[in-house]
Amino acid sequence: MAVRERKEKPPATGAEVRDGAGIEKTGMGLLPLRSDLIFKLVFGDRRYIGIMRAFLLAALDIPAGEYEGLEIVDPHLERDRPDDKLGILDVRLQLTNRKLISVEIQVREVPFMAERVAFSTGRNLSRQIFPGQSYGQIARVVTIVIANYNMIVADNFYHHIFRLYDGDKGVLLTDAMEIRTLELGKLPEARGVGEKENELLDWLRLIRSEREEEIEMLATKTPEMKMAVGRLKKLSLDERTRMLCEAREMAIMDEMARNEAALAKGLTKGREEGREEGRTKGREEGEHNKAREVALKMLARGLEPGEVAEISGLSPDEMEALRR
């Protein structure tokens, strides 16, 4: 069941940091925010909904004054098995004009990502209404993909916005569907243009970062980033969370190994089938050439073409070609 953001102060960020203050003494290091499991535990926890709200305010072109509240729908945080489908964090935003925005955040690479994201965005759009309802009830659907790899290979921009748009005429058909890609490997070293972009870059650098000193520096940027880092520190001290994270990474690597093994097996089978097909084709061509040689000899001895064709198995066209 969806939980609406309450109009009250978020948990104290200082307490969150104190909860994780011992991380440096353990020698274990911080868990990676790039892990979809850890991402959800930090950004998808309803108790710390201000973290997600601040990130989305930086990522989307929606003025802060238009937010009525924020709901996190089915964040899948209760699942314990590392191989559970944890790839989606579904967030629903409600604006002052009553429009809703559904946001899907995916931090793990999956095959055919572009096709998968297009399908899921369309599905989220279509499942909003039932027979007899008006299309006017459909809420805008925005899908955000946070990619830890180069998803868009055509350029080096870290942020893309895709809409139903006529590129030739410069006309937007509708803003009902939108896909945004944020690629961590393309983040610029320099600061962005304007406060809003710099805040988005800070969030993405926090998600990407592996250096604790950089994470500590980013925690000083905003109260919400400080809250997120405190939450990350607390999770990093939890042995069960560390075990789940390691098991999750192992499950992903095992899945990749299975896919690579299946691909290798398919290539091997394809090569074997190709060789067998080549041998079969070679035998057939050899037999056909032999039939042509025999037919030529029979024609040279004066046998009738019809009789030669019947004996050799050659077609009338082939017999005609031999006679020439």
N, C-alpha and C positions, 0 to 999 in steps of 0.2 A: 504494500500500500504506500502511496506517495505521501511524503511528509513535507508540509509547507514550512518555509523559513519563518521562524518566530521573530517578532519584533522585540528582541532583547539582546543584550551584549553577548558576544561570543566568549568562549572560554578564555581565560587570561593567557596571553601569549607567554608571559614570563613563567607561569607554572609549567607550560608545555616544555619550555627550554630546560627548566630545572629537572623535569622528568627524564630528559635525555642527557643531562649534564655529565654523566659518567662514561659516555661513549669513548672519550679519548683514553680513559684508563683501561678499557677492556682490550684494546688492541685489535678489535674485530673490524673496525671501520664501518662506515655508513652503507646501508643497503642502497642499491641503485633505483632512482626514481624512474628510470627507463623501463624497469620491469613492470609489466601490466598489473601484476599483483600488488606491488608496492604503490604504484600510481593510484590504484583504486582505494587502497587503505588510507592514503593521504588526502586525495582529492574527492573521494566518493563517500567519506564518512559524514553522515548527516549531523553528527554532533559538532563538526567543524565546517559547516556549510559555507562560511565566509571565505574559505580558501578557494573553493570552486567559483564562487561569485566574483571574486577579484580577478581570477584568471580569465573568466569569460568576458568580463568588462574590458579587459585588455585585448582579448582576441577578436571580439565582435564589434562591429560599428554601430553600437546601440548606446545612446546616452544613459548615464547612470540614473537620471531622473525618470526614465521610462520603466524601470524595474518595479514591479509590485512585489515580487517575491521570487523565490527560487525553489524548485522541487527536484529532488534526486529520485528517480524511479528505478527500482530493482537494480541496485548496484552490485549484486552477486558477492557480497562480502562474507556471507555466512558459509560458503563452500570450503571444505577442507581438502579435497583431493586436488593435487597439483595439476592433474590433466583435465580438470573441469574447464568448460568454455568460459574463460575469464576475459575474452578479448574485447568486450563492449562495456562502456560506461554510459548509460542512457540518462541524459539530463534534460529536464523540461523547464523552460523559462516562461514566465507569464509577464506580459507587458501591460502598461496602463491602458492600451487600446484593446485589451483582452486577447490579443494575438499570442499564440504559443510558439515557442521555438524548441524543437527537439534537437539535441546535440548528441552525437555519438563520437566518442573518443577512442581511438585505436592506436596503441603505442607499439604493437608487435606486428612484424611483417608477416603477411600471409600471401599465398599464391594468388595471382590475378586480383591484386588489391583494388585497382581502378574499377574493374567490373563488379567486384564484390560491394564496393562503396556505392556505386551507382544503383545497384540492385537494392541494397538496404535502405538507401535514401528514398527510392520510389516506393518501397514497401511501407516505410514509416508514413509516407504521404497517403497511400491508398487505404491503410487500415484505420484512418481517422473517421471515416463516414460509413454508413450502412445504407442499404437500399431504401430509397424514399427520402433521404436527407439531402440537403443542399450542398453543392460544392463550395458555397460561400463559407461553410463552417470549417473548411480545411485550414489548418494552421501552417505557417511557414516552417519548413524543415531545413535545418542547417546541420551538416555533417562535418565534423572537424577530425582530420587525420593527423596525428602527431607521428611522424615517421623517423625512425632512427637509421634511415638508409636513404639513398637517392631514389625517390619515387618518380619524380618528374625529371627525365633525363635530357629534356630539350634545352634547359637553361640552368643557371645557378641561383635563381631567386629562391629564397627560403619560404616565401608565403605566396600561395596562389588562391584565387577565388574563382570558382567555376559556377556559372549560372546558365539557364536556358536563354541563350543569347544569339542573335543573328550577327555574326562577325562581319559579314559583308556590308550590311545596312546599318550596323550600330544600333540595333533595336533590342531591348530586353522584352521577352515574351511575358515572363512572370517571375516574381521573386519567391515563388512557393518552394522552390528547390535550390539549395546552394551547397556546394562542397568546398571546404577549405582545407588546404594541405599546409602543414607546418613541418619543414624538414630540418632536423637537428644538425645534420652534417653540413648544411649550407649557411649556418648563422654567420653574419658578418662580424669581424673583429671590432669595427668601429661602432659608435653609437648610432641609433636610428634618427629619423626625422620626427621630432615632436615627442612630447611626454608619453603619449599613448603607445607609440611603437616601442619606445625604450622600455616601458613596463612589460610589454609582451616579450621583448627580447630577454629581459631579466628572468621572466618565468621560464622561457625555453632554455636559457642557459642553466637554470637551476635543475630542470629535468635532465639535461644532458650531462651535467658536471660529474666528474669522478674525483675532483680535488676538494678535500674538506675545507681548505682555506678559502677557496672560491665560494663554497656553499655558505660558510660563515659570513663572508662579505655580503653575499646576496641577501642573507637573512636580515641585514640592517636596512634594506631598501624600503620595505613597507611592513606594517603590522601583520598583514596576511602572510607574507613570505616568511616572517619570523615564526608565525604559527605553524606553517608548513614544515619548516626546518625542525622545529621542536617536535612535531609529530613524527617526522622521519627519524630523529634521534631516538625517540621512545620506542619505535618499532624495531630499530636496529639493535636495541638492547634486549629484545624479546626473543628467547631461544626458539620458541615455536614458530614465530614469524620467519626467522632466519632459515629454519629447516624447510618451511613451506616454499620460501623463495628459492632455495637451492634445488628443491625437488621440482619446482616449476621450471627452472632453467634446464634441469636435466631432461624433463619431459619434452621441452621444446627441442633440445638437441637430439633426443631420441627420434622425435617426429621428423626432423630434418634428415637424420641418418636413414630412416626408413624410406623417405621420399627419394633420396639419392640412390639407395640400393634398388628401389623399384625402377628408377630411371635407367640405372646401369643394366639391370636385368632385361628391361625392354629393349635397350640398344643391342645387347648381346643376342636376344631372340630375333631382333630385326635383321642383324647381320647374318645369323644362321639361316633365317628364312630367305634372305636375299641370295645367299650362296646356293641354297637348294633350288631356288627359282632359276638362278643362272645355269645350274647344271641341267635342270629340266629343259630350259629353253635351248641350251647348247645341244642336247641330245635330239630335240625336235628339229633343230636346224640342220644337224648332221644327217638325220634320216631323210629330210626333205631334199638336201643336196644329193644324197645317194639316189633317191628316186628320180631326180632330174638326169643324173648320169646314165641310169639304166634306160630311161625313156629315150634319150638321145641315141643310144646304141641300137635300140629296137627300131627307131625311125630310120637309122642308117641302113638297117637290114631290110627295109622295105615294108615293115608292118604298118597297118592302117592306124591313123591317129586315134580313132575311137577305141580301137583295141589296146593301143598303148596306154591311153588314159585310164582305161578300166584296170589294166594290170598294175600300173604305177601309182594310181590314186591321185594323179595330178588333175587340176581343174581344166576345163576347156580353154580358159584364158591363158593358163600356163603352157598348155600344149601349143597354142597359137604362137606364143612368144618363142617357144623352142623351134618351131618350124621356120621362124624368120632367121 
